[in-house]
Amino acid sequence: MALRDILLGMLARPASGYDLKRQFNQSLRHFWAAELAQIYPTLQRLERDGLLEVSVEPSPQGPERKVYRRRKPGSKQVRQWLAQGPEFRRDRISYLAQVYFLHELDDRSDQREFLVELRDRIAEQLGELRDVERHWRENDPRYPDELPDEDFFPQLTLQLGLERLAASLHWCEQSIVRLDRRS
């Protein structure tokens, strides 16, 4: 999976680069991160490859904006990507690499402080996703199983994000307890 596949999927409806970044922040951030510095060059390559088209349109706030639209070859590319079946890659979880080497910190309190900070960050992320879920549940009576397909499948990714973060939080709490027993 590459950013280009995700952007093509997101462009089922026309959007500006800024709109796409906002959509990443609101919907996809629990499993994929992208910055504008990555998004715009990828959009340019997709346009050059004939998978999308761009038009300049007036903006309700400020200067004109570029709006990207997926072309038929782009839609075909999305379907081909999905038809390949699920992609599995090893996740790179940076904090686990750090935990692996925590023994390099000689002071037990520094080791514990690292795990406490990790727990707090995970709890914060989990809280953010729970807020998304709560807002969705409160504002759409079809939530979760009667949502239209274009919302149902994103909700499935939200559910996995919630479950993974909850499991990570539990692991973190247990790790702190186990470390405390070693002191």
Residue frames as a rotation matrix with the C-alpha (Angstrom) as fourth column:
MET 1
0.592 0.806 0.000 0.00
0.806 -0.592 0.000 0.00
0.000 0.000 -1.000 0.00
ALA 2
-0.625 -0.770 0.133 1.26
0.775 -0.632 -0.017 3.41
0.097 0.092 0.991 -0.84
LEU 3
-0.533 0.379 -0.756 0.11
0.158 -0.833 -0.530 6.94
-0.831 -0.402 0.385 -0.28
ARG 4
-0.857 0.202 -0.475 -0.89
-0.515 -0.367 0.774 7.08
-0.018 0.908 0.418 -3.95
ASP 5
-0.677 0.640 -0.363 -3.42
0.413 0.739 0.533 4.27
0.609 0.211 -0.764 -3.45
ILE 6
-0.382 0.521 -0.764 -4.91
0.848 -0.132 -0.514 5.96
-0.369 -0.843 -0.391 -0.41
LEU 7
-0.664 0.113 -0.739 -5.15
-0.177 -0.984 0.009 9.34
-0.726 0.137 0.673 -2.14
LEU 8
-0.862 0.383 -0.332 -6.85
-0.305 0.131 0.943 7.77
0.404 0.915 0.004 -5.15
GLY 9
-0.504 0.695 -0.512 -9.31
0.772 0.628 0.093 6.08
0.386 -0.348 -0.854 -2.79
MET 10
-0.422 0.303 -0.854 -9.99
0.592 -0.622 -0.513 9.37
-0.687 -0.722 0.083 -1.03
LEU 11
-0.791 0.035 -0.611 -10.62
-0.370 -0.822 0.432 11.11
-0.487 0.568 0.664 -4.34
ALA 12
-0.568 0.738 0.365 -13.89
0.816 0.565 0.127 9.31
-0.112 0.370 -0.922 -4.99
ARG 13
0.723 0.689 -0.043 -15.13
0.683 -0.723 -0.109 12.87
-0.106 0.049 -0.993 -4.43
PRO 14
0.274 -0.649 0.710 -13.21
0.419 -0.584 -0.695 15.94
0.866 0.488 0.112 -5.61
ALA 15
0.845 -0.073 -0.529 -10.99
0.494 -0.268 0.827 17.54
-0.202 -0.961 -0.190 -2.99
SER 16
0.670 -0.701 0.246 -8.14
-0.501 -0.671 -0.546 19.98
0.548 0.242 -0.801 -2.55
GLY 17
-0.166 -0.825 -0.540 -4.82
0.163 0.517 -0.840 18.94
0.972 -0.228 0.049 -1.05
TYR 18
-0.765 -0.065 0.641 -5.82
-0.551 -0.448 -0.704 20.72
0.332 -0.892 0.307 2.14
ASP 19
0.313 0.939 0.142 -9.15
-0.931 0.274 0.243 18.83
0.189 -0.208 0.960 2.19
LEU 20
0.506 -0.191 -0.841 -7.23
-0.067 0.963 -0.259 15.57
0.860 0.188 0.475 1.84
LYS 21
-0.635 -0.772 -0.001 -4.90
0.003 -0.001 -1.000 16.48
0.772 -0.635 0.003 4.72
ARG 22
-0.443 0.563 0.697 -7.92
-0.891 -0.362 -0.274 17.33
0.098 -0.743 0.662 6.89
GLN 23
0.620 0.682 -0.389 -9.50
-0.658 0.721 0.216 13.99
0.427 0.122 0.896 5.97
PHE 24
-0.058 -0.731 -0.680 -6.28
0.143 0.668 -0.730 12.23
0.988 -0.140 0.066 7.00
ASN 25
-0.837 -0.346 0.424 -6.37
-0.302 -0.355 -0.885 14.03
0.456 -0.869 0.192 10.34
GLN 26
-0.221 0.857 0.465 -10.03
-0.974 -0.165 -0.158 13.26
-0.058 -0.488 0.871 10.96
SER 27
0.700 0.708 -0.095 -10.40
-0.713 0.686 -0.144 9.76
-0.037 0.169 0.985 9.60
LEU 28
0.774 -0.388 -0.501 -7.22
-0.025 0.771 -0.636 7.93
0.633 0.505 0.587 8.72
ARG 29
0.194 -0.834 0.517 -4.71
-0.772 -0.455 -0.443 9.01
0.605 -0.313 -0.732 11.33
HIS 30
0.451 -0.022 0.892 -5.12
-0.759 0.517 0.396 5.92
-0.471 -0.855 0.216 13.48
PHE 31
0.598 -0.299 0.743 -3.56
0.337 0.936 0.106 3.82
-0.727 0.187 0.661 10.75
TRP 32
0.140 -0.595 0.791 -1.82
0.978 -0.041 -0.204 6.14
0.154 0.802 0.577 8.26
ALA 33
0.366 -0.105 -0.925 -0.07
0.347 -0.906 0.240 9.47
-0.863 -0.409 -0.295 8.55
ALA 34
0.004 -0.397 0.918 0.67
0.988 -0.143 -0.066 11.88
0.157 0.907 0.391 5.74
GLU 35
-0.145 -0.150 -0.978 1.87
0.412 -0.908 0.078 15.45
-0.900 -0.391 0.194 5.65
LEU 36
0.808 0.455 -0.374 1.13
-0.080 -0.544 -0.835 18.08
-0.583 0.705 -0.404 3.03
ALA 37
0.054 -0.889 -0.455 4.78
-0.873 -0.263 0.411 17.81
-0.485 0.375 -0.790 1.96
GLN 38
-0.781 -0.242 0.576 4.04
-0.013 0.928 0.372 14.20
-0.624 0.284 -0.728 0.94
ILE 39
0.089 0.951 0.296 0.50
0.459 0.224 -0.860 14.73
-0.884 0.213 -0.416 -0.34
TYR 40
0.584 0.226 -0.779 1.18
-0.411 -0.745 -0.525 17.42
-0.699 0.627 -0.342 -2.95
PRO 41
-0.432 -0.765 -0.478 4.08
-0.835 0.138 0.533 15.69
-0.341 0.630 -0.698 -4.76
THR 42
-0.761 0.219 0.611 2.06
0.230 0.971 -0.062 12.46
-0.607 0.094 -0.789 -4.82
LEU 43
0.355 0.927 -0.124 -0.93
0.263 -0.226 -0.938 14.31
-0.897 0.300 -0.324 -6.30
GLN 44
0.243 -0.346 -0.906 1.35
-0.802 -0.597 0.012 15.79
-0.545 0.724 -0.423 -8.97
ARG 45
-0.823 -0.565 0.066 2.63
-0.452 0.719 0.528 12.30
-0.346 0.404 -0.847 -9.89
LEU 46
-0.388 0.767 0.512 -0.94
0.488 0.642 -0.592 10.96
-0.782 0.020 -0.623 -10.05
GLU 47
0.559 0.548 -0.622 -1.89
-0.197 -0.641 -0.742 13.81
-0.805 0.538 -0.250 -12.37
ARG 48
-0.168 -0.735 -0.656 1.19
-0.908 -0.144 0.394 13.22
-0.384 0.662 -0.643 -14.53
ASP 49
-0.917 -0.183 0.354 0.28
-0.107 0.969 0.225 9.51
-0.384 0.168 -0.908 -14.70
GLY 50
-0.706 0.678 -0.205 -3.23
-0.408 -0.153 0.900 10.39
0.579 0.719 0.385 -15.93
LEU 51
-0.626 0.452 -0.635 -4.99
0.655 0.747 -0.114 8.99
0.423 -0.487 -0.764 -12.86
LEU 52
0.125 0.702 -0.701 -6.49
0.829 -0.462 -0.314 12.29
-0.544 -0.542 -0.640 -11.78
GLU 53
-0.093 -0.095 0.991 -7.16
0.713 -0.702 0.000 15.74
0.695 0.706 0.132 -13.12
VAL 54
-0.401 -0.114 -0.909 -6.85
0.801 -0.526 -0.287 19.09
-0.446 -0.843 0.302 -11.45
SER 55
0.133 0.435 0.890 -8.77
0.686 -0.689 0.234 22.32
0.715 0.580 -0.390 -11.84
VAL 56
-0.908 -0.378 -0.181 -8.36
0.402 -0.664 -0.631 25.70
0.118 -0.646 0.755 -10.20
GLU 57
0.055 0.995 0.088 -11.51
0.716 -0.101 0.690 26.90
0.696 0.026 -0.718 -8.46
PRO 58
-0.120 -0.030 0.992 -12.44
-0.434 -0.897 -0.080 29.90
0.893 -0.440 0.095 -6.35
SER 59
-0.584 -0.118 -0.803 -12.16
0.612 0.586 -0.531 29.35
0.534 -0.801 -0.270 -2.62
PRO 60
0.548 0.836 0.043 -14.74
0.564 -0.407 0.718 30.58
0.618 -0.369 -0.695 -0.10
GLN 61
0.880 -0.358 -0.313 -11.81
0.077 -0.542 0.837 31.74
-0.469 -0.761 -0.449 2.03
GLY 62
0.114 -0.959 -0.258 -8.77
-0.200 -0.276 0.940 33.29
-0.973 -0.056 -0.223 0.44
PRO 63
-0.431 -0.437 -0.790 -7.01
-0.803 -0.215 0.556 32.46
-0.412 0.874 -0.258 -2.82
GLU 64
0.451 0.544 -0.708 -8.09
-0.832 0.544 -0.113 30.02
0.323 0.639 0.698 -5.50
ARG 65
-0.022 -0.421 0.907 -7.49
-0.667 0.682 0.300 26.36
-0.745 -0.598 -0.296 -4.77
LYS 66
-0.595 -0.205 -0.777 -6.56
-0.724 0.556 0.408 23.33
0.349 0.805 -0.480 -6.82
VAL 67
0.229 0.718 0.657 -9.26
-0.785 0.536 -0.312 20.68
-0.576 -0.444 0.686 -6.78
TYR 68
-0.793 -0.573 -0.207 -8.30
-0.601 0.680 0.421 17.12
-0.101 0.458 -0.883 -7.68
ARG 69
0.401 0.913 0.072 -10.70
-0.837 0.397 -0.375 14.65
-0.371 0.090 0.924 -9.33
ARG 70
-0.389 -0.476 0.789 -10.11
-0.155 0.878 0.453 10.98
-0.908 0.054 -0.416 -9.91
ARG 71
-0.190 0.266 -0.945 -10.33
-0.982 -0.076 0.176 9.96
-0.025 0.961 0.275 -13.56
LYS 72
0.795 0.571 -0.204 -11.52
-0.589 0.807 -0.034 6.57
0.145 0.147 0.978 -14.83
PRO 73
0.234 -0.761 -0.605 -7.98
-0.016 0.619 -0.785 5.16
0.972 0.194 0.133 -14.89
GLY 74
-0.633 -0.430 0.644 -7.63
-0.597 -0.259 -0.760 6.27
0.493 -0.865 -0.093 -11.25
SER 75
0.242 0.804 0.543 -10.84
-0.954 0.300 -0.019 4.45
-0.179 -0.513 0.840 -10.31
LYS 76
0.771 -0.032 -0.636 -9.56
-0.270 0.888 -0.373 1.38
0.577 0.459 0.676 -12.13
GLN 77
-0.290 -0.956 -0.045 -6.30
-0.228 0.115 -0.967 1.62
0.929 -0.271 -0.251 -10.17
VAL 78
-0.384 0.228 0.895 -8.24
-0.923 -0.121 -0.365 1.69
0.025 -0.966 0.257 -6.86
ARG 79
0.697 0.715 0.059 -10.23
-0.713 0.700 -0.052 -1.39
-0.078 -0.006 0.997 -7.85
GLN 80
0.480 -0.612 -0.628 -7.04
-0.107 0.670 -0.734 -3.22
0.871 0.420 0.256 -8.90
TRP 81
-0.530 -0.683 0.502 -5.39
-0.550 -0.174 -0.817 -2.32
0.646 -0.709 -0.284 -5.59
LEU 82
-0.080 0.597 0.799 -8.37
-0.960 0.169 -0.222 -3.68
-0.267 -0.785 0.559 -3.64
ALA 83
0.808 0.432 -0.401 -8.64
-0.555 0.787 -0.270 -6.79
0.199 0.441 0.875 -5.85
GLN 84
-0.090 -0.932 -0.352 -5.07
-0.477 0.351 -0.806 -7.74
0.874 0.095 -0.476 -4.89
GLY 85
0.479 0.317 -0.819 -6.39
0.517 0.652 0.555 -8.75
0.710 -0.689 0.148 -1.48
PRO 86
0.999 -0.041 -0.032 -5.23
0.005 -0.536 0.844 -7.67
-0.052 -0.843 -0.535 1.96
GLU 87
0.288 -0.952 0.104 -1.68
-0.092 -0.135 -0.987 -6.35
0.953 0.275 -0.126 2.20
PHE 88
0.953 -0.087 -0.290 0.36
0.302 0.192 0.934 -7.39
-0.026 -0.978 0.209 5.20
ARG 89
0.132 -0.941 0.313 3.46
0.049 -0.309 -0.950 -5.53
0.990 0.140 0.005 6.21
ARG 90
-0.105 -0.242 -0.964 5.15
0.968 0.197 -0.155 -5.42
0.228 -0.950 0.214 9.52
ASP 91
0.867 0.394 0.306 4.12
0.285 -0.895 0.343 -2.35
0.409 -0.209 -0.888 11.42
ARG 92
-0.364 -0.929 0.067 6.92
0.516 -0.261 -0.816 -0.10
0.775 -0.262 0.574 12.53
ILE 93
0.808 0.587 -0.048 6.08
0.325 -0.377 0.867 0.82
0.491 -0.717 -0.495 16.09
SER 94
0.106 -0.882 0.459 8.89
-0.113 -0.469 -0.876 3.13
0.988 0.041 -0.150 17.11
TYR 95
0.217 -0.012 0.976 8.11
-0.926 -0.318 0.202 3.12
0.308 -0.948 -0.080 20.80
LEU 96
0.982 0.107 0.153 8.42
-0.151 0.936 0.318 -0.68
-0.109 -0.335 0.936 20.91
ALA 97
0.442 -0.897 -0.005 11.96
0.430 0.217 -0.876 -0.41
0.787 0.385 0.482 19.57
GLN 98
-0.115 -0.459 0.881 12.65
-0.562 -0.701 -0.439 2.03
0.819 -0.546 -0.177 22.41
VAL 99
0.650 0.400 0.646 11.07
-0.760 0.353 0.546 -0.29
-0.010 -0.846 0.534 24.98
TYR 100
0.889 -0.334 -0.313 13.24
0.215 0.908 -0.360 -3.11
0.405 0.253 0.879 23.66
PHE 101
-0.034 -0.997 0.067 16.32
0.523 -0.075 -0.849 -1.11
0.852 0.006 0.524 24.66
LEU 102
0.680 0.367 0.635 15.05
-0.267 -0.682 0.681 0.45
0.683 -0.632 -0.366 27.90
HIS 103
0.810 -0.435 -0.394 17.64
0.584 0.544 0.603 -1.58
-0.048 -0.718 0.694 29.79
GLU 104
-0.063 -0.859 0.508 20.15
0.765 -0.369 -0.528 0.98
0.641 0.355 0.680 28.49
LEU 105
0.179 0.167 0.970 18.68
-0.453 -0.861 0.232 3.45
0.873 -0.481 -0.078 31.00
ASP 106
-0.639 -0.569 -0.517 20.35
0.160 0.560 -0.813 2.56
0.752 -0.602 -0.267 34.27
ASP 107
-0.920 0.298 0.254 17.86
-0.363 -0.408 -0.837 4.30
-0.146 -0.863 0.484 36.52
ARG 108
-0.707 0.703 0.077 14.66
0.704 0.710 -0.021 2.32
-0.069 0.039 -0.997 37.14
SER 109
-0.056 0.720 -0.691 12.74
0.388 -0.623 -0.680 5.58
-0.920 -0.306 -0.245 37.64
ASP 110
-0.481 -0.159 -0.862 13.75
-0.651 -0.594 0.473 6.70
-0.587 0.789 0.182 34.12
GLN 111
-0.985 0.157 -0.076 12.53
0.076 0.779 0.623 3.40
0.157 0.607 -0.779 32.72
ARG 112
-0.398 0.883 -0.251 9.24
0.827 0.227 -0.513 3.80
-0.396 -0.412 -0.821 34.58
GLU 113
-0.195 0.282 -0.939 8.89
-0.095 -0.959 -0.268 7.42
-0.976 0.037 0.214 33.48
PHE 114
-0.871 -0.152 -0.467 9.22
-0.473 0.003 0.881 6.31
-0.132 0.988 -0.075 29.86
LEU 115
-0.811 0.578 -0.095 6.44
0.523 0.788 0.325 3.74
0.263 0.213 -0.941 30.27
VAL 116
-0.223 0.738 -0.637 4.20
0.660 -0.367 -0.655 6.21
-0.717 -0.567 -0.406 32.11
GLU 117
-0.421 0.023 -0.907 4.64
-0.465 -0.864 0.194 8.78
-0.779 0.503 0.375 29.34
LEU 118
-0.961 0.070 -0.268 3.89
-0.199 0.498 0.844 6.10
0.193 0.864 -0.465 26.77
ARG 119
-0.577 0.791 -0.205 0.76
0.808 0.517 -0.281 5.06
-0.116 -0.328 -0.938 28.67
ASP 120
-0.177 0.511 -0.841 -0.42
0.264 -0.799 -0.541 8.67
-0.948 -0.318 0.007 28.84
ARG 121
-0.656 -0.110 -0.747 0.10
-0.620 -0.486 0.616 9.26
-0.431 0.867 0.251 25.11
ILE 122
-0.923 0.352 -0.152 -1.74
0.196 0.774 0.603 6.06
0.330 0.527 -0.783 24.21
ALA 123
-0.385 0.810 -0.442 -4.58
0.808 0.064 -0.586 7.01
-0.446 -0.582 -0.680 26.56
GLU 124
-0.341 0.210 -0.916 -4.78
-0.225 -0.965 -0.137 10.41
-0.913 0.160 0.376 24.87
GLN 125
-0.852 -0.004 -0.524 -4.99
-0.522 0.095 0.848 8.85
0.046 0.995 -0.083 21.41
LEU 126
-0.772 0.606 -0.190 -7.60
0.603 0.794 0.084 6.39
0.202 -0.050 -0.978 22.62
GLY 127
-0.310 0.653 -0.691 -9.61
0.494 -0.511 -0.704 9.27
-0.812 -0.560 -0.164 24.07
GLU 128
-0.573 0.046 -0.818 -9.51
-0.576 -0.733 0.362 11.09
-0.583 0.679 0.446 20.73
LEU 129
-0.890 0.247 -0.383 -10.81
-0.177 0.589 0.788 8.03
0.420 0.769 -0.481 18.87
ARG 130
-0.589 0.717 -0.372 -13.50
0.796 0.435 -0.421 7.49
-0.140 -0.544 -0.827 21.50
ASP 131
-0.384 0.424 -0.820 -14.58
-0.043 -0.896 -0.443 11.10
-0.923 -0.135 0.362 20.94
VAL 132
-0.770 0.086 -0.632 -14.86
-0.638 -0.114 0.762 10.40
-0.007 0.990 0.142 17.20
GLU 133
-0.821 0.466 -0.331 -16.93
0.365 0.873 0.324 7.32
0.440 0.145 -0.886 17.90
ARG 134
-0.489 0.647 -0.585 -19.14
0.658 -0.166 -0.734 9.12
-0.572 -0.744 -0.344 20.42
HIS 135
-0.520 0.263 -0.813 -19.77
-0.453 -0.892 0.001 11.99
-0.725 0.368 0.582 17.98
TRP 136
-0.834 0.170 -0.525 -20.63
-0.436 0.380 0.816 9.55
0.338 0.909 -0.243 15.21
ARG 137
-0.748 0.545 -0.379 -22.93
0.629 0.765 -0.141 7.51
0.213 -0.344 -0.915 17.47
GLU 138
-0.434 0.567 -0.701 -24.74
0.456 -0.533 -0.713 10.62
-0.777 -0.629 -0.028 18.75
ASN 139
-0.332 0.220 -0.917 -25.20
-0.539 -0.843 -0.007 12.15
-0.775 0.492 0.398 15.30
ASP 140
-0.463 0.198 -0.864 -26.08
-0.802 0.322 0.504 9.21
0.378 0.926 0.009 13.10
PRO 141
0.195 0.633 0.749 -28.87
-0.873 0.461 -0.162 6.83
-0.448 -0.622 0.642 14.20
ARG 142
0.837 0.089 -0.540 -27.60
-0.419 0.738 -0.529 4.30
0.351 0.669 0.655 11.64
TYR 143
-0.127 -0.985 0.114 -24.35
-0.811 0.037 -0.584 3.89
0.572 -0.166 -0.803 13.59
PRO 144
-0.258 -0.917 -0.305 -22.66
-0.578 -0.106 0.809 1.42
-0.774 0.385 -0.503 13.38
ASP 145
-0.611 -0.135 0.780 -24.24
0.241 0.907 0.345 -1.39
-0.754 0.399 -0.522 11.37
GLU 146
0.375 0.822 0.429 -26.78
0.746 0.008 -0.666 0.48
-0.550 0.570 -0.610 9.26
LEU 147
0.065 -0.445 -0.893 -24.32
-0.268 -0.870 0.414 3.01
-0.961 0.212 -0.176 7.87
PRO 148
0.944 0.142 -0.297 -23.99
-0.316 0.138 -0.939 3.22
-0.092 0.980 0.175 4.07
ASP 149
0.748 -0.662 0.050 -20.97
0.658 0.729 -0.188 1.37
0.088 0.174 0.981 2.70
GLU 150
0.200 -0.732 0.651 -18.89
0.310 -0.583 -0.751 4.56
0.929 0.352 0.111 2.33
ASP 151
0.141 -0.139 0.980 -19.20
-0.836 -0.546 0.043 5.03
0.530 -0.826 -0.193 6.11
PHE 152
0.945 0.295 0.140 -19.51
-0.324 0.797 0.510 1.40
0.039 -0.528 0.849 7.24
PHE 153
0.644 -0.745 -0.177 -16.04
0.594 0.632 -0.498 0.36
0.482 0.215 0.849 6.12
PRO 154
-0.188 -0.692 0.697 -14.31
-0.153 -0.681 -0.716 3.44
0.970 -0.241 0.022 7.61
GLN 155
0.460 0.402 0.792 -16.18
-0.835 -0.110 0.540 2.65
0.304 -0.909 0.285 10.84
LEU 156
0.950 -0.174 -0.260 -14.62
0.213 0.968 0.130 -0.82
0.229 -0.179 0.957 10.78
THR 157
0.043 -0.992 0.120 -11.17
0.496 -0.083 -0.864 0.79
0.867 0.096 0.489 10.71
LEU 158
-0.057 0.024 0.998 -12.18
-0.666 -0.746 -0.020 3.06
0.744 -0.666 0.058 13.59
GLN 159
0.866 0.452 0.214 -13.26
-0.465 0.569 0.678 0.01
0.185 -0.687 0.703 15.58
LEU 160
0.632 -0.710 -0.310 -9.92
0.624 0.703 -0.340 -1.69
0.460 0.021 0.888 15.02
GLY 161
-0.198 -0.708 0.678 -8.11
0.049 -0.698 -0.715 1.51
0.979 -0.108 0.173 16.00
LEU 162
0.326 0.414 0.850 -10.09
-0.817 -0.328 0.473 1.61
0.475 -0.849 0.231 19.24
GLU 163
0.993 0.107 -0.045 -9.38
-0.076 0.893 0.444 -2.04
0.088 -0.437 0.895 20.00
ARG 164
0.354 -0.932 -0.070 -5.67
0.615 0.289 -0.734 -1.80
0.705 0.217 0.675 19.19
LEU 165
-0.247 -0.442 0.862 -5.20
-0.307 -0.808 -0.502 1.29
0.919 -0.389 0.064 21.33
ALA 166
0.616 0.513 0.597 -7.17
-0.739 0.114 0.664 -0.28
0.273 -0.851 0.449 24.20
ALA 167
0.905 -0.341 -0.255 -4.94
0.365 0.929 0.053 -3.36
0.219 -0.141 0.965 23.99
SER 168
0.005 -0.949 0.315 -1.81
0.440 -0.280 -0.853 -1.17
0.898 0.143 0.416 23.88
LEU 169
0.042 0.093 0.995 -3.02
-0.687 -0.720 0.096 0.78
0.725 -0.688 0.033 26.89
HIS 170
0.927 0.324 0.191 -3.64
-0.365 0.653 0.664 -2.44
0.090 -0.685 0.723 28.82
TRP 171
0.594 -0.782 -0.192 -0.18
0.634 0.601 -0.488 -3.72
0.496 0.168 0.852 27.86
CYS 172
-0.140 -0.659 0.739 1.38
-0.011 -0.745 -0.666 -0.45
0.990 -0.101 0.097 29.01
GLU 173
0.390 0.373 0.842 -0.39
-0.813 -0.289 0.505 -0.55
0.431 -0.882 0.191 32.37
GLN 174
0.999 -0.032 -0.041 0.66
0.045 0.923 0.382 -4.16
0.026 -0.384 0.923 32.90
SER 175
0.321 -0.943 0.091 4.24
0.547 0.107 -0.830 -3.31
0.773 0.316 0.550 31.92
ILE 176
-0.066 -0.292 0.954 4.37
-0.529 -0.801 -0.281 -0.60
0.846 -0.523 -0.101 34.58
VAL 177
0.756 0.397 0.520 3.03
-0.651 0.374 0.661 -3.01
0.068 -0.838 0.541 37.21
ARG 178
0.882 -0.448 -0.150 5.60
0.427 0.892 -0.152 -5.62
0.201 0.070 0.977 36.24
LEU 179
0.045 -0.892 0.449 8.42
0.241 -0.427 -0.872 -3.08
0.969 0.148 0.196 36.27
ASP 180
0.220 0.108 0.969 7.34
-0.781 -0.576 0.242 -1.87
0.585 -0.810 -0.043 39.72
ARG 181
0.981 0.159 0.114 7.59
-0.196 0.803 0.563 -5.44
-0.002 -0.574 0.819 41.00
ARG 182
0.546 -0.836 -0.053 11.23
0.622 0.447 -0.644 -5.55
0.562 0.318 0.764 39.86
SER 183
0.276 -0.446 0.852 12.25
-0.310 -0.880 -0.360 -2.48
0.910 -0.165 -0.381 41.86
